[in-house]
Amino acid sequence: MPLFAIICHDKPGMLEARINAREAHLGFLRNEGIVRLAGPLIEEGEMRGSLIVLEADDLESARKWADQDPYKAAGLFASVDVIEWKKVIG
């Protein structure tokens, strides 16, 4: 099954919204067992985005999954890119 990278950048000034939605977001990541790695993007010592790598049947499935993220529902993201990713090392 192919891997997809989901790269999310937060809107400025949204750290509190990120913290408030964090537990729901982490539960979502764990729910279906398709996430292979995930973590926040850090800028100037603060969480300012997310990187998620997951397995999905195709790009459309990965996009649909990303659209369900509680962070997105909280209005956190300025942008979300979903692209196929190939693991080479690790």
PDB file of N, CA, C and O in Angstrom:
ATOM      1  N   MET A   1       0.849  -1.172   0.000  1.00  0.00           N
ATOM      2  CA  MET A   1       0.000   0.000   0.000  1.00  0.00           C
ATOM      3  C   MET A   1       0.897   1.240   0.000  1.00  0.00           C
ATOM      4  O   MET A   1       1.873   1.282   0.749  1.00  0.00           O
ATOM      5  N   PRO A   2       0.594   2.243  -0.816  1.00  0.00           N
ATOM      6  CA  PRO A   2       1.453   3.432  -0.889  1.00  0.00           C
ATOM      7  C   PRO A   2       1.382   4.287   0.382  1.00  0.00           C
ATOM      8  O   PRO A   2       0.417   4.238   1.144  1.00  0.00           O
ATOM      9  N   LEU A   3       2.437   5.063   0.571  1.00  0.00           N
ATOM     10  CA  LEU A   3       2.521   6.008   1.680  1.00  0.00           C
ATOM     11  C   LEU A   3       2.246   7.416   1.171  1.00  0.00           C
ATOM     12  O   LEU A   3       2.545   7.748   0.024  1.00  0.00           O
ATOM     13  N   PHE A   4       1.664   8.247   2.058  1.00  0.00           N
ATOM     14  CA  PHE A   4       1.362   9.635   1.723  1.00  0.00           C
ATOM     15  C   PHE A   4       1.808  10.526   2.861  1.00  0.00           C
ATOM     16  O   PHE A   4       1.608  10.204   4.032  1.00  0.00           O
ATOM     17  N   ALA A   5       2.417  11.653   2.510  1.00  0.00           N
ATOM     18  CA  ALA A   5       2.808  12.658   3.497  1.00  0.00           C
ATOM     19  C   ALA A   5       1.738  13.739   3.504  1.00  0.00           C
ATOM     20  O   ALA A   5       1.334  14.249   2.459  1.00  0.00           O
ATOM     21  N   ILE A   6       1.292  14.071   4.706  1.00  0.00           N
ATOM     22  CA  ILE A   6       0.344  15.161   4.894  1.00  0.00           C
ATOM     23  C   ILE A   6       1.112  16.251   5.640  1.00  0.00           C
ATOM     24  O   ILE A   6       1.542  16.056   6.776  1.00  0.00           O
ATOM     25  N   ILE A   7       1.275  17.390   4.989  1.00  0.00           N
ATOM     26  CA  ILE A   7       2.062  18.488   5.537  1.00  0.00           C
ATOM     27  C   ILE A   7       1.121  19.661   5.772  1.00  0.00           C
ATOM     28  O   ILE A   7       0.556  20.224   4.834  1.00  0.00           O
ATOM     29  N   CYS A   8       0.964  20.021   7.051  1.00  0.00           N
ATOM     30  CA  CYS A   8       0.003  21.047   7.446  1.00  0.00           C
ATOM     31  C   CYS A   8       0.746  22.216   8.083  1.00  0.00           C
ATOM     32  O   CYS A   8       1.644  22.023   8.903  1.00  0.00           O
ATOM     33  N   HIS A   9       0.365  23.417   7.701  1.00  0.00           N
ATOM     34  CA  HIS A   9       0.915  24.627   8.304  1.00  0.00           C
ATOM     35  C   HIS A   9      -0.211  25.360   9.009  1.00  0.00           C
ATOM     36  O   HIS A   9      -1.271  25.599   8.431  1.00  0.00           O
ATOM     37  N   ASP A  10       0.031  25.718  10.275  1.00  0.00           N
ATOM     38  CA  ASP A  10      -0.977  26.403  11.073  1.00  0.00           C
ATOM     39  C   ASP A  10      -1.127  27.862  10.646  1.00  0.00           C
ATOM     40  O   ASP A  10      -0.195  28.481  10.132  1.00  0.00           O
ATOM     41  N   LYS A  11      -2.318  28.386  10.873  1.00  0.00           N
ATOM     42  CA  LYS A  11      -2.538  29.821  10.741  1.00  0.00           C
ATOM     43  C   LYS A  11      -1.772  30.498  11.877  1.00  0.00           C
ATOM     44  O   LYS A  11      -1.604  29.899  12.940  1.00  0.00           O
ATOM     45  N   PRO A  12      -1.309  31.718  11.680  1.00  0.00           N
ATOM     46  CA  PRO A  12      -0.618  32.427  12.761  1.00  0.00           C
ATOM     47  C   PRO A  12      -1.536  32.608  13.979  1.00  0.00           C
ATOM     48  O   PRO A  12      -2.742  32.814  13.849  1.00  0.00           O
ATOM     49  N   GLY A  13      -0.926  32.523  15.156  1.00  0.00           N
ATOM     50  CA  GLY A  13      -1.651  32.783  16.389  1.00  0.00           C
ATOM     51  C   GLY A  13      -2.636  31.710  16.804  1.00  0.00           C
ATOM     52  O   GLY A  13      -3.564  31.993  17.561  1.00  0.00           O
ATOM     53  N   MET A  14      -2.459  30.480  16.328  1.00  0.00           N
ATOM     54  CA  MET A  14      -3.422  29.410  16.602  1.00  0.00           C
ATOM     55  C   MET A  14      -2.918  28.368  17.594  1.00  0.00           C
ATOM     56  O   MET A  14      -3.474  27.272  17.663  1.00  0.00           O
ATOM     57  N   LEU A  15      -1.881  28.683  18.361  1.00  0.00           N
ATOM     58  CA  LEU A  15      -1.331  27.705  19.294  1.00  0.00           C
ATOM     59  C   LEU A  15      -2.382  27.242  20.303  1.00  0.00           C
ATOM     60  O   LEU A  15      -2.454  26.050  20.602  1.00  0.00           O
ATOM     61  N   GLU A  16      -3.190  28.145  20.830  1.00  0.00           N
ATOM     62  CA  GLU A  16      -4.212  27.750  21.810  1.00  0.00           C
ATOM     63  C   GLU A  16      -5.232  26.799  21.188  1.00  0.00           C
ATOM     64  O   GLU A  16      -5.641  25.834  21.834  1.00  0.00           O
ATOM     65  N   ALA A  17      -5.650  27.050  19.950  1.00  0.00           N
ATOM     66  CA  ALA A  17      -6.582  26.149  19.270  1.00  0.00           C
ATOM     67  C   ALA A  17      -5.951  24.776  19.073  1.00  0.00           C
ATOM     68  O   ALA A  17      -6.623  23.754  19.207  1.00  0.00           O
ATOM     69  N   ARG A  18      -4.667  24.755  18.756  1.00  0.00           N
ATOM     70  CA  ARG A  18      -3.939  23.482  18.583  1.00  0.00           C
ATOM     71  C   ARG A  18      -3.937  22.708  19.901  1.00  0.00           C
ATOM     72  O   ARG A  18      -4.227  21.512  19.924  1.00  0.00           O
ATOM     73  N   ILE A  19      -3.616  23.381  20.973  1.00  0.00           N
ATOM     74  CA  ILE A  19      -3.561  22.718  22.284  1.00  0.00           C
ATOM     75  C   ILE A  19      -4.945  22.201  22.678  1.00  0.00           C
ATOM     76  O   ILE A  19      -5.068  21.091  23.194  1.00  0.00           O
ATOM     77  N   ASN A  20      -5.981  22.998  22.438  1.00  0.00           N
ATOM     78  CA  ASN A  20      -7.341  22.596  22.807  1.00  0.00           C
ATOM     79  C   ASN A  20      -7.833  21.379  22.027  1.00  0.00           C
ATOM     80  O   ASN A  20      -8.606  20.582  22.560  1.00  0.00           O
ATOM     81  N   ALA A  21      -7.403  21.221  20.782  1.00  0.00           N
ATOM     82  CA  ALA A  21      -7.860  20.112  19.933  1.00  0.00           C
ATOM     83  C   ALA A  21      -6.886  18.935  19.926  1.00  0.00           C
ATOM     84  O   ALA A  21      -7.126  17.940  19.243  1.00  0.00           O
ATOM     85  N   ARG A  22      -5.807  19.038  20.668  1.00  0.00           N
ATOM     86  CA  ARG A  22      -4.729  18.046  20.587  1.00  0.00           C
ATOM     87  C   ARG A  22      -5.172  16.624  20.939  1.00  0.00           C
ATOM     88  O   ARG A  22      -4.830  15.689  20.216  1.00  0.00           O
ATOM     89  N   GLU A  23      -5.913  16.439  22.015  1.00  0.00           N
ATOM     90  CA  GLU A  23      -6.324  15.080  22.405  1.00  0.00           C
ATOM     91  C   GLU A  23      -7.214  14.441  21.346  1.00  0.00           C
ATOM     92  O   GLU A  23      -7.058  13.262  21.029  1.00  0.00           O
ATOM     93  N   ALA A  24      -8.146  15.215  20.798  1.00  0.00           N
ATOM     94  CA  ALA A  24      -9.009  14.688  19.733  1.00  0.00           C
ATOM     95  C   ALA A  24      -8.183  14.332  18.498  1.00  0.00           C
ATOM     96  O   ALA A  24      -8.425  13.312  17.853  1.00  0.00           O
ATOM     97  N   HIS A  25      -7.212  15.176  18.178  1.00  0.00           N
ATOM     98  CA  HIS A  25      -6.332  14.931  17.031  1.00  0.00           C
ATOM     99  C   HIS A  25      -5.528  13.648  17.237  1.00  0.00           C
ATOM    100  O   HIS A  25      -5.453  12.813  16.336  1.00  0.00           O
ATOM    101  N   LEU A  26      -4.926  13.486  18.422  1.00  0.00           N
ATOM    102  CA  LEU A  26      -4.126  12.283  18.678  1.00  0.00           C
ATOM    103  C   LEU A  26      -4.990  11.027  18.651  1.00  0.00           C
ATOM    104  O   LEU A  26      -4.551   9.992  18.150  1.00  0.00           O
ATOM    105  N   GLY A  27      -6.192  11.096  19.172  1.00  0.00           N
ATOM    106  CA  GLY A  27      -7.110   9.960  19.103  1.00  0.00           C
ATOM    107  C   GLY A  27      -7.445   9.607  17.674  1.00  0.00           C
ATOM    108  O   GLY A  27      -7.510   8.430  17.319  1.00  0.00           O
ATOM    109  N   PHE A  28      -7.658  10.622  16.848  1.00  0.00           N
ATOM    110  CA  PHE A  28      -7.933  10.417  15.423  1.00  0.00           C
ATOM    111  C   PHE A  28      -6.758   9.714  14.744  1.00  0.00           C
ATOM    112  O   PHE A  28      -6.959   8.793  13.953  1.00  0.00           O
ATOM    113  N   LEU A  29      -5.537  10.144  15.050  1.00  0.00           N
ATOM    114  CA  LEU A  29      -4.353   9.533  14.435  1.00  0.00           C
ATOM    115  C   LEU A  29      -4.224   8.059  14.799  1.00  0.00           C
ATOM    116  O   LEU A  29      -3.773   7.252  13.985  1.00  0.00           O
ATOM    117  N   ARG A  30      -4.615   7.712  16.009  1.00  0.00           N
ATOM    118  CA  ARG A  30      -4.477   6.330  16.478  1.00  0.00           C
ATOM    119  C   ARG A  30      -5.630   5.435  16.034  1.00  0.00           C
ATOM    120  O   ARG A  30      -5.493   4.212  16.042  1.00  0.00           O
ATOM    121  N   ASN A  31      -6.743   6.011  15.653  1.00  0.00           N
ATOM    122  CA  ASN A  31      -7.997   5.286  15.462  1.00  0.00           C
ATOM    123  C   ASN A  31      -7.952   4.170  14.422  1.00  0.00           C
ATOM    124  O   ASN A  31      -8.364   3.050  14.724  1.00  0.00           O
ATOM    125  N   GLU A  32      -7.478   4.427  13.236  1.00  0.00           N
ATOM    126  CA  GLU A  32      -7.594   3.458  12.145  1.00  0.00           C
ATOM    127  C   GLU A  32      -6.348   2.611  11.916  1.00  0.00           C
ATOM    128  O   GLU A  32      -6.380   1.668  11.125  1.00  0.00           O
ATOM    129  N   GLY A  33      -5.258   2.934  12.591  1.00  0.00           N
ATOM    130  CA  GLY A  33      -4.045   2.140  12.440  1.00  0.00           C
ATOM    131  C   GLY A  33      -3.322   2.312  11.118  1.00  0.00           C
ATOM    132  O   GLY A  33      -2.554   1.434  10.724  1.00  0.00           O
ATOM    133  N   ILE A  34      -3.545   3.419  10.421  1.00  0.00           N
ATOM    134  CA  ILE A  34      -2.879   3.625   9.128  1.00  0.00           C
ATOM    135  C   ILE A  34      -1.737   4.637   9.206  1.00  0.00           C
ATOM    136  O   ILE A  34      -0.968   4.771   8.255  1.00  0.00           O
ATOM    137  N   VAL A  35      -1.618   5.344  10.320  1.00  0.00           N
ATOM    138  CA  VAL A  35      -0.562   6.346  10.478  1.00  0.00           C
ATOM    139  C   VAL A  35       0.750   5.640  10.811  1.00  0.00           C
ATOM    140  O   VAL A  35       0.812   4.853  11.756  1.00  0.00           O
ATOM    141  N   ARG A  36       1.779   5.917  10.049  1.00  0.00           N
ATOM    142  CA  ARG A  36       3.078   5.293  10.246  1.00  0.00           C
ATOM    143  C   ARG A  36       4.010   6.179  11.063  1.00  0.00           C
ATOM    144  O   ARG A  36       4.866   5.667  11.784  1.00  0.00           O
ATOM    145  N   LEU A  37       3.862   7.486  10.966  1.00  0.00           N
ATOM    146  CA  LEU A  37       4.586   8.416  11.820  1.00  0.00           C
ATOM    147  C   LEU A  37       3.886   9.753  11.772  1.00  0.00           C
ATOM    148  O   LEU A  37       3.224  10.096  10.792  1.00  0.00           O
ATOM    149  N   ALA A  38       4.044  10.506  12.853  1.00  0.00           N
ATOM    150  CA  ALA A  38       3.389  11.809  12.922  1.00  0.00           C
ATOM    151  C   ALA A  38       4.045  12.652  13.997  1.00  0.00           C
ATOM    152  O   ALA A  38       4.583  12.125  14.971  1.00  0.00           O
ATOM    153  N   GLY A  39       4.000  13.953  13.818  1.00  0.00           N
ATOM    154  CA  GLY A  39       4.515  14.863  14.832  1.00  0.00           C
ATOM    155  C   GLY A  39       4.365  16.295  14.396  1.00  0.00           C
ATOM    156  O   GLY A  39       4.108  16.579  13.226  1.00  0.00           O
ATOM    157  N   PRO A  40       4.527  17.206  15.349  1.00  0.00           N
ATOM    158  CA  PRO A  40       4.374  18.626  15.042  1.00  0.00           C
ATOM    159  C   PRO A  40       5.599  19.188  14.325  1.00  0.00           C
ATOM    160  O   PRO A  40       6.721  18.713  14.503  1.00  0.00           O
ATOM    161  N   LEU A  41       5.355  20.202  13.520  1.00  0.00           N
ATOM    162  CA  LEU A  41       6.430  21.004  12.957  1.00  0.00           C
ATOM    163  C   LEU A  41       6.701  22.108  13.970  1.00  0.00           C
ATOM    164  O   LEU A  41       5.764  22.706  14.497  1.00  0.00           O
ATOM    165  N   ILE A  42       7.963  22.383  14.245  1.00  0.00           N
ATOM    166  CA  ILE A  42       8.352  23.337  15.276  1.00  0.00           C
ATOM    167  C   ILE A  42       9.018  24.548  14.627  1.00  0.00           C
ATOM    168  O   ILE A  42       9.908  24.417  13.786  1.00  0.00           O
ATOM    169  N   GLU A  43       8.566  25.721  15.040  1.00  0.00           N
ATOM    170  CA  GLU A  43       9.172  26.961  14.564  1.00  0.00           C
ATOM    171  C   GLU A  43       9.322  27.892  15.762  1.00  0.00           C
ATOM    172  O   GLU A  43       8.352  28.172  16.466  1.00  0.00           O
ATOM    173  N   GLU A  44      10.522  28.361  15.982  1.00  0.00           N
ATOM    174  CA  GLU A  44      10.807  29.252  17.115  1.00  0.00           C
ATOM    175  C   GLU A  44      10.335  28.645  18.433  1.00  0.00           C
ATOM    176  O   GLU A  44       9.837  29.353  19.308  1.00  0.00           O
ATOM    177  N   GLY A  45      10.496  27.325  18.568  1.00  0.00           N
ATOM    178  CA  GLY A  45      10.171  26.633  19.799  1.00  0.00           C
ATOM    179  C   GLY A  45       8.705  26.317  20.016  1.00  0.00           C
ATOM    180  O   GLY A  45       8.348  25.769  21.059  1.00  0.00           O
ATOM    181  N   GLU A  46       7.829  26.649  19.049  1.00  0.00           N
ATOM    182  CA  GLU A  46       6.395  26.389  19.181  1.00  0.00           C
ATOM    183  C   GLU A  46       5.900  25.471  18.067  1.00  0.00           C
ATOM    184  O   GLU A  46       6.429  25.474  16.955  1.00  0.00           O
ATOM    185  N   MET A  47       4.867  24.682  18.394  1.00  0.00           N
ATOM    186  CA  MET A  47       4.221  23.853  17.378  1.00  0.00           C
ATOM    187  C   MET A  47       3.518  24.790  16.386  1.00  0.00           C
ATOM    188  O   MET A  47       2.721  25.643  16.776  1.00  0.00           O
ATOM    189  N   ARG A  48       3.834  24.610  15.092  1.00  0.00           N
ATOM    190  CA  ARG A  48       3.269  25.484  14.065  1.00  0.00           C
ATOM    191  C   ARG A  48       2.747  24.716  12.855  1.00  0.00           C
ATOM    192  O   ARG A  48       2.466  25.305  11.812  1.00  0.00           O
ATOM    193  N   GLY A  49       2.620  23.408  12.999  1.00  0.00           N
ATOM    194  CA  GLY A  49       2.135  22.611  11.887  1.00  0.00           C
ATOM    195  C   GLY A  49       2.253  21.139  12.228  1.00  0.00           C
ATOM    196  O   GLY A  49       2.594  20.773  13.353  1.00  0.00           O
ATOM    197  N   SER A  50       1.968  20.303  11.248  1.00  0.00           N
ATOM    198  CA  SER A  50       1.999  18.856  11.445  1.00  0.00           C
ATOM    199  C   SER A  50       2.568  18.160  10.228  1.00  0.00           C
ATOM    200  O   SER A  50       2.406  18.615   9.096  1.00  0.00           O
ATOM    201  N   LEU A  51       3.240  17.044  10.482  1.00  0.00           N
ATOM    202  CA  LEU A  51       3.675  16.126   9.431  1.00  0.00           C
ATOM    203  C   LEU A  51       3.147  14.755   9.803  1.00  0.00           C
ATOM    204  O   LEU A  51       3.414  14.252  10.894  1.00  0.00           O
ATOM    205  N   ILE A  52       2.400  14.158   8.898  1.00  0.00           N
ATOM    206  CA  ILE A  52       1.830  12.828   9.111  1.00  0.00           C
ATOM    207  C   ILE A  52       2.172  11.984   7.891  1.00  0.00           C
ATOM    208  O   ILE A  52       2.004  12.436   6.758  1.00  0.00           O
ATOM    209  N   VAL A  53       2.643  10.780   8.110  1.00  0.00           N
ATOM    210  CA  VAL A  53       2.841   9.819   7.019  1.00  0.00           C
ATOM    211  C   VAL A  53       1.894   8.660   7.287  1.00  0.00           C
ATOM    212  O   VAL A  53       1.901   8.072   8.368  1.00  0.00           O
ATOM    213  N   LEU A  54       1.080   8.340   6.288  1.00  0.00           N
ATOM    214  CA  LEU A  54       0.105   7.262   6.459  1.00  0.00           C
ATOM    215  C   LEU A  54       0.046   6.386   5.227  1.00  0.00           C
ATOM    216  O   LEU A  54       0.473   6.772   4.140  1.00  0.00           O
ATOM    217  N   GLU A  55      -0.495   5.196   5.426  1.00  0.00           N
ATOM    218  CA  GLU A  55      -0.757   4.277   4.322  1.00  0.00           C
ATOM    219  C   GLU A  55      -2.206   4.455   3.893  1.00  0.00           C
ATOM    220  O   GLU A  55      -3.110   4.544   4.725  1.00  0.00           O
ATOM    221  N   ALA A  56      -2.410   4.505   2.594  1.00  0.00           N
ATOM    222  CA  ALA A  56      -3.770   4.612   2.051  1.00  0.00           C
ATOM    223  C   ALA A  56      -3.791   3.958   0.679  1.00  0.00           C
ATOM    224  O   ALA A  56      -2.749   3.759   0.054  1.00  0.00           O
ATOM    225  N   ASP A  57      -4.988   3.629   0.222  1.00  0.00           N
ATOM    226  CA  ASP A  57      -5.130   2.987  -1.086  1.00  0.00           C
ATOM    227  C   ASP A  57      -4.672   3.885  -2.222  1.00  0.00           C
ATOM    228  O   ASP A  57      -4.069   3.424  -3.191  1.00  0.00           O
ATOM    229  N   ASP A  58      -4.968   5.188  -2.089  1.00  0.00           N
ATOM    230  CA  ASP A  58      -4.648   6.133  -3.163  1.00  0.00           C
ATOM    231  C   ASP A  58      -4.688   7.549  -2.611  1.00  0.00           C
ATOM    232  O   ASP A  58      -5.041   7.769  -1.452  1.00  0.00           O
ATOM    233  N   LEU A  59      -4.319   8.509  -3.460  1.00  0.00           N
ATOM    234  CA  LEU A  59      -4.253   9.906  -3.053  1.00  0.00           C
ATOM    235  C   LEU A  59      -5.605  10.424  -2.576  1.00  0.00           C
ATOM    236  O   LEU A  59      -5.675  11.144  -1.580  1.00  0.00           O
ATOM    237  N   GLU A  60      -6.659  10.072  -3.264  1.00  0.00           N
ATOM    238  CA  GLU A  60      -7.994  10.530  -2.879  1.00  0.00           C
ATOM    239  C   GLU A  60      -8.375  10.031  -1.485  1.00  0.00           C
ATOM    240  O   GLU A  60      -8.955  10.781  -0.700  1.00  0.00           O
ATOM    241  N   SER A  61      -8.060   8.785  -1.171  1.00  0.00           N
ATOM    242  CA  SER A  61      -8.334   8.237   0.161  1.00  0.00           C
ATOM    243  C   SER A  61      -7.536   8.973   1.227  1.00  0.00           C
ATOM    244  O   SER A  61      -8.056   9.253   2.307  1.00  0.00           O
ATOM    245  N   ALA A  62      -6.285   9.289   0.937  1.00  0.00           N
ATOM    246  CA  ALA A  62      -5.447  10.028   1.889  1.00  0.00           C
ATOM    247  C   ALA A  62      -6.011  11.423   2.118  1.00  0.00           C
ATOM    248  O   ALA A  62      -6.036  11.900   3.253  1.00  0.00           O
ATOM    249  N   ARG A  63      -6.462  12.080   1.062  1.00  0.00           N
ATOM    250  CA  ARG A  63      -7.059  13.421   1.202  1.00  0.00           C
ATOM    251  C   ARG A  63      -8.344  13.376   2.020  1.00  0.00           C
ATOM    252  O   ARG A  63      -8.569  14.233   2.874  1.00  0.00           O
ATOM    253  N   LYS A  64      -9.181  12.384   1.764  1.00  0.00           N
ATOM    254  CA  LYS A  64     -10.427  12.249   2.526  1.00  0.00           C
ATOM    255  C   LYS A  64     -10.134  12.013   4.006  1.00  0.00           C
ATOM    256  O   LYS A  64     -10.812  12.566   4.872  1.00  0.00           O
ATOM    257  N   TRP A  65      -9.128  11.195   4.294  1.00  0.00           N
ATOM    258  CA  TRP A  65      -8.747  10.959   5.681  1.00  0.00           C
ATOM    259  C   TRP A  65      -8.285  12.262   6.323  1.00  0.00           C
ATOM    260  O   TRP A  65      -8.706  12.589   7.433  1.00  0.00           O
ATOM    261  N   ALA A  66      -7.423  13.007   5.636  1.00  0.00           N
ATOM    262  CA  ALA A  66      -6.892  14.257   6.176  1.00  0.00           C
ATOM    263  C   ALA A  66      -8.003  15.275   6.442  1.00  0.00           C
ATOM    264  O   ALA A  66      -7.910  16.061   7.385  1.00  0.00           O
ATOM    265  N   ASP A  67      -9.040  15.262   5.624  1.00  0.00           N
ATOM    266  CA  ASP A  67     -10.155  16.200   5.796  1.00  0.00           C
ATOM    267  C   ASP A  67     -10.924  15.969   7.092  1.00  0.00           C
ATOM    268  O   ASP A  67     -11.665  16.845   7.538  1.00  0.00           O
ATOM    269  N   GLN A  68     -10.753  14.794   7.700  1.00  0.00           N
ATOM    270  CA  GLN A  68     -11.471  14.458   8.934  1.00  0.00           C
ATOM    271  C   GLN A  68     -10.688  14.809  10.203  1.00  0.00           C
ATOM    272  O   GLN A  68     -11.188  14.605  11.310  1.00  0.00           O
ATOM    273  N   ASP A  69      -9.483  15.327  10.056  1.00  0.00           N
ATOM    274  CA  ASP A  69      -8.633  15.637  11.209  1.00  0.00           C
ATOM    275  C   ASP A  69      -9.308  16.686  12.097  1.00  0.00           C
ATOM    276  O   ASP A  69      -9.730  17.728  11.595  1.00  0.00           O
ATOM    277  N   PRO A  70      -9.419  16.437  13.395  1.00  0.00           N
ATOM    278  CA  PRO A  70      -9.990  17.430  14.303  1.00  0.00           C
ATOM    279  C   PRO A  70      -9.275  18.788  14.266  1.00  0.00           C
ATOM    280  O   PRO A  70      -9.901  19.817  14.519  1.00  0.00           O
ATOM    281  N   TYR A  71      -7.997  18.802  13.960  1.00  0.00           N
ATOM    282  CA  TYR A  71      -7.305  20.078  13.808  1.00  0.00           C
ATOM    283  C   TYR A  71      -7.911  20.889  12.660  1.00  0.00           C
ATOM    284  O   TYR A  71      -8.063  22.106  12.767  1.00  0.00           O
ATOM    285  N   LYS A  72      -8.249  20.225  11.586  1.00  0.00           N
ATOM    286  CA  LYS A  72      -8.881  20.929  10.464  1.00  0.00           C
ATOM    287  C   LYS A  72     -10.245  21.464  10.882  1.00  0.00           C
ATOM    288  O   LYS A  72     -10.596  22.597  10.554  1.00  0.00           O
ATOM    289  N   ALA A  73     -11.012  20.654  11.604  1.00  0.00           N
ATOM    290  CA  ALA A  73     -12.332  21.090  12.075  1.00  0.00           C
ATOM    291  C   ALA A  73     -12.211  22.286  13.017  1.00  0.00           C
ATOM    292  O   ALA A  73     -13.125  23.106  13.092  1.00  0.00           O
ATOM    293  N   ALA A  74     -11.091  22.393  13.736  1.00  0.00           N
ATOM    294  CA  ALA A  74     -10.865  23.511  14.656  1.00  0.00           C
ATOM    295  C   ALA A  74     -10.418  24.776  13.923  1.00  0.00           C
ATOM    296  O   ALA A  74     -10.239  25.824  14.544  1.00  0.00           O
ATOM    297  N   GLY A  75     -10.240  24.679  12.605  1.00  0.00           N
ATOM    298  CA  GLY A  75      -9.821  25.842  11.819  1.00  0.00           C
ATOM    299  C   GLY A  75      -8.352  26.184  11.975  1.00  0.00           C
ATOM    300  O   GLY A  75      -7.945  27.322  11.740  1.00  0.00           O
ATOM    301  N   LEU A  76      -7.560  25.206  12.368  1.00  0.00           N
ATOM    302  CA  LEU A  76      -6.156  25.429  12.687  1.00  0.00           C
ATOM    303  C   LEU A  76      -5.274  25.688  11.465  1.00  0.00           C
ATOM    304  O   LEU A  76      -4.358  26.508  11.530  1.00  0.00           O
ATOM    305  N   PHE A  77      -5.536  25.013  10.374  1.00  0.00           N
ATOM    306  CA  PHE A  77      -4.586  25.000   9.267  1.00  0.00           C
ATOM    307  C   PHE A  77      -4.771  26.129   8.255  1.00  0.00           C
ATOM    308  O   PHE A  77      -5.884  26.436   7.829  1.00  0.00           O
ATOM    309  N   ALA A  78      -3.647  26.733   7.889  1.00  0.00           N
ATOM    310  CA  ALA A  78      -3.614  27.679   6.779  1.00  0.00           C
ATOM    311  C   ALA A  78      -3.503  26.925   5.460  1.00  0.00           C
ATOM    312  O   ALA A  78      -4.038  27.355   4.438  1.00  0.00           O
ATOM    313  N   SER A  79      -2.791  25.777   5.497  1.00  0.00           N
ATOM    314  CA  SER A  79      -2.642  24.967   4.284  1.00  0.00           C
ATOM    315  C   SER A  79      -2.433  23.508   4.660  1.00  0.00           C
ATOM    316  O   SER A  79      -1.896  23.187   5.720  1.00  0.00           O
ATOM    317  N   VAL A  80      -2.873  22.635   3.757  1.00  0.00           N
ATOM    318  CA  VAL A  80      -2.682  21.191   3.905  1.00  0.00           C
ATOM    319  C   VAL A  80      -2.285  20.639   2.542  1.00  0.00           C
ATOM    320  O   VAL A  80      -3.028  20.780   1.570  1.00  0.00           O
ATOM    321  N   ASP A  81      -1.126  20.017   2.471  1.00  0.00           N
ATOM    322  CA  ASP A  81      -0.677  19.357   1.249  1.00  0.00           C
ATOM    323  C   ASP A  81      -0.637  17.861   1.495  1.00  0.00           C
ATOM    324  O   ASP A  81      -0.131  17.405   2.521  1.00  0.00           O
ATOM    325  N   VAL A  82      -1.170  17.101   0.555  1.00  0.00           N
ATOM    326  CA  VAL A  82      -1.140  15.639   0.629  1.00  0.00           C
ATOM    327  C   VAL A  82      -0.438  15.151  -0.629  1.00  0.00           C
ATOM    328  O   VAL A  82      -0.907  15.388  -1.742  1.00  0.00           O
ATOM    329  N   ILE A  83       0.689  14.467  -0.445  1.00  0.00           N
ATOM    330  CA  ILE A  83       1.460  13.988  -1.588  1.00  0.00           C
ATOM    331  C   ILE A  83       1.930  12.565  -1.328  1.00  0.00           C
ATOM    332  O   ILE A  83       2.161  12.179  -0.183  1.00  0.00           O
ATOM    333  N   GLU A  84       2.069  11.790  -2.395  1.00  0.00           N
ATOM    334  CA  GLU A  84       2.622  10.451  -2.235  1.00  0.00           C
ATOM    335  C   GLU A  84       4.076  10.565  -1.818  1.00  0.00           C
ATOM    336  O   GLU A  84       4.804  11.449  -2.269  1.00  0.00           O
ATOM    337  N   TRP A  85       4.483   9.651  -0.946  1.00  0.00           N
ATOM    338  CA  TRP A  85       5.830   9.676  -0.387  1.00  0.00           C
ATOM    339  C   TRP A  85       6.412   8.276  -0.453  1.00  0.00           C
ATOM    340  O   TRP A  85       5.708   7.297  -0.207  1.00  0.00           O
ATOM    341  N   LYS A  86       7.677   8.176  -0.781  1.00  0.00           N
ATOM    342  CA  LYS A  86       8.336   6.876  -0.849  1.00  0.00           C
ATOM    343  C   LYS A  86       9.416   6.793   0.214  1.00  0.00           C
ATOM    344  O   LYS A  86      10.331   7.616   0.248  1.00  0.00           O
ATOM    345  N   LYS A  87       9.307   5.801   1.074  1.00  0.00           N
ATOM    346  CA  LYS A  87      10.298   5.568   2.114  1.00  0.00           C
ATOM    347  C   LYS A  87      11.542   4.945   1.473  1.00  0.00           C
ATOM    348  O   LYS A  87      11.450   3.934   0.776  1.00  0.00           O
ATOM    349  N   VAL A  88      12.691   5.554   1.712  1.00  0.00           N
ATOM    350  CA  VAL A  88      13.940   5.043   1.169  1.00  0.00           C
ATOM    351  C   VAL A  88      14.854   4.575   2.286  1.00  0.00           C
ATOM    352  O   VAL A  88      15.498   3.535   2.155  1.00  0.00           O
ATOM    353  N   ILE A  89      14.927   5.315   3.379  1.00  0.00           N
ATOM    354  CA  ILE A  89      15.786   4.980   4.513  1.00  0.00           C
ATOM    355  C   ILE A  89      14.939   4.985   5.783  1.00  0.00           C
ATOM    356  O   ILE A  89      14.073   5.840   5.963  1.00  0.00           O
ATOM    357  N   GLY A  90      15.203   4.020   6.657  1.00  0.00           N
ATOM    358  CA  GLY A  90      14.541   4.043   7.956  1.00  0.00           C
ATOM    359  C   GLY A  90      13.537   2.957   8.162  1.00  0.00           C
ATOM    360  O   GLY A  90      12.918   2.881   9.224  1.00  0.00           O
TER     361      GLY A  90
END
